[in-house]
């Protein structure tokens, strides 16, 4: 994974590097990635990445549930210092925030009920597709691939999988890493026809250049460890 440049610094901004404790936005409901337990603690790959980075930055960490719909806004408003939440680096998001990374490259794929004849995202024309607010995945299907799926709004991937199991949607198309966590042992299947590269970045407030470079150094060390 090749790290991207952090961009240009914002004038007069305070740095996350001065903070004793970092507030990190993670997903609360994605098994294996960011999952909040009944005791309030968070677990998963993104949580582990965030802990590693905070440690390398010499800071403590507290987690805050940050669904797809609020990731950009939480950084812009400063309610979180970092976002580590299956957050793809996109041109559109880069106009609002700064990304360190990528630290992982996922690929978008599609989950359906076992027994459904869908074998490719193209088969979703006319089918009900879960649409998570603030997520890029549905855009990849209907805007980039121009597949005329019937979008069913939702606020999270956990809700999409409840809907898929219940028959309220026909498909969930998003990062393979997310699909894998939700389809373990269930009555669902991943079609295994990946069609994008999702470069997972670590979100910072726009122009937080020193912080971004420090996070990039931590990512490099993480992969060398
Ligand atoms: N990685 C995609 C995105 O950032 C989908 C997963 C998500 O929304 O968390 O939009």
Boltz pocket constraint, residues with backbone or C-beta under 6 A from the ligand:
constraints:
  - pocket:
      binder: B
      contacts: [[A, 68], [A, 85], [A, 86], [A, 87], [A, 88], [A, 132], [A, 134], [A, 135], [A, 136], [A, 137], [A, 174], [A, 175], [A, 178], [A, 198]]
      max_distance: 6.0
